[in-house]
Amino acid sequence: MPAAYWSMVGLLDKFTEGADVKTLKTEADALFRSLDEDNNGSIDKSELMKGFPHLDEGTVEILMTEADEDQNGSISFDELLKIILEAKCDADAAEDKSAPENNMEAEDMRGRIVRLEAEVTKRDALIKSLKTELARLRILNKAEAYKEKEGIDTTVYTGLG
C-alpha cells in the first residue's frame, strides 16, 4: 500500500474525514499548490521538506519513493491525489470492519503469538541442549587427545567404556 507511510507520519490527517472524492480533490489541490513553491506543476524533495519541516530527510525520501510513481524525482498532482485517495479508502475500509471480525482477528493474533512463544521456548531448549552436548564432546575430545599424548587410560574419568 503506497500511502502507508504518508498516513503513518500524519501528513494526511488534515483531510476531511469521510469526505467524498470531489472534496478530497479540492483539499489535495490546495495542499499541492501550497507545496509547489516554484509553480512548475510538481513537488520536489526540497519543497516537501520546506512544507513539512518537522520531517527529516530520510522520511521525506521514503515519502517521495512512495508517491513518485514515474520516478522522475518529483510528485505530480495526480501522484499526490492517488496517495490521498488510497490512504482515505484504506482508512474507510478499516473502519467499516465489523466488531466480530476485529475480535476474530485479535483472537487469531493471540493464537499466533502463543504458538510463536511456544516455538521460541522449544528453540531455546534445543539450543541449550546442543550447547551442553557440544561442551561434553569438547571435553571428551580433550580427554582423548590427552590419553593419546600421555598414554593414560581416561575411561575412568569420562564414564565411558
N, C-alpha and C positions, 0 to 999 in steps of 0.2 A: 504494500500500500504506500504509494509515493507521498501521501500527505501526512504520514505518521509523525515525522519529526517536526513539521510545521505546527501540528496540533500540540505536540509534546512541549515545545518551548513557549507555547501560549500566544503565538502570532495570529491565530485565528479566533481568539476569544472575543474580539471586539465586534464580530459579525453577529447580526441579529439572530437569536435562537429561533428555530422553526420558520425562518424566512423562506419565501418562495425563490425560485431561480432568478426572477427579474430583480428582486430586492438584493439578492446576493451579488448579482452582476453590477448593480449600481454601486454597492458598497465596495466591491472589488475595483471598480473603475476609480473611485475616489482614492483608495489606497494606492493603486498603481500610479496615478498622477502625482500623488504626494511623494512617492519614492523616486520617480523618474525625473531627477533634477535637471538633466540636460535636454529633456523633452525629445529624445531620439526614438521613443517608442519601445524602449527596453530598459530593464533594470539590471545594472551590473553589480558585481560584488561590492564595490566601494559605496554605491548608492544604497544597497541593502544594509551595509554596516552603518552608514550615516542615519538611515531611517530607524534602525533598531540598535542604538548604541550600547544597550545592555548585553548584546550578544558578542561572544568572542569570535575570532577569525575562523577557528575550527568549526564552530556551529554554523556560521554563515556559509562556509564551504559545503557542509552537508546539505543545508537548505538549497543552495544553488544546484547541487548534484541532483537532488530530488525533483526540483522544478524544471530544470533546463533540459527538456526532452530532446531538442535538436542539438544539444551540446555545442552551442556557439558562444558560450561564456556569458550569456545574459538571459534574463527571463522576460518573455513577451507577455502581453496582457492575456492572451489565450492560455499560456502555460500557467500563469498565476490563477486565472479563473478556474482552470481544471483542478489545481491543488485545493482551492477553496471548496469547490463543489464536491470533490472526493471526500474531503475531511468532513464536511457537513452531512453528506449522505451516510458516511460510516458512523458518525455520531448519532444520527437519527435511527439507523438500523440497530445500533447498540441499545438505544433507549426503548425501541419497540419490542425487545425481547420480553417475554412474559416471565413473571416471578418463578413459576415452576421450572422453566428452562434454566434460569440462572441458578436456582437451587440445585438442579441436577448437575450442572457444570461444576458447581462448588463441591458437590459430593464426589464427582469424578476426579476432581483435582485432589481432594483429600485422600481418596483411594490411591491415586498415583503417588502421592507423597509418602504414604505409609509403605507402599511397595518399594519405592526407591530407598527409603530409610532402611528397610529390611535388607535390600541388596547391598547397601553400603556396609551394614553390620556384618553380613556374610563375607564380603570382600575384605574387610578389616581383619576378621578372624582368620581368613585364609592367608593373608599377608603375614600375620603374626606367626601362624603355624609354619609357613615357608621360611621365615627368618630364623625360627628356632631350629628347624631341620638343617638349614644352611650352617648355622653355628655348630651344631652337632657334627656335621660332616667335616667341617674345617678342623675341629678338634681331633676327629678320627684320622684325618689326613696327616695332621702334625704328628700324631702318635705313631702312625705307620712310618713316616719319614724318620722319626727318632729311633724307632725299632730297627730299621734298616741301617741307620748310621752307627748306632751303638751296639747292635746285635742283641738287644734286650727284648724279652717277650712282654708285650704290652696288653695281652688279652685280659689279664687280671684287672687292669685299670679301666678298660672300656666295657667290660661286662659281656663281650662277645667271644664266642668260641673259636 
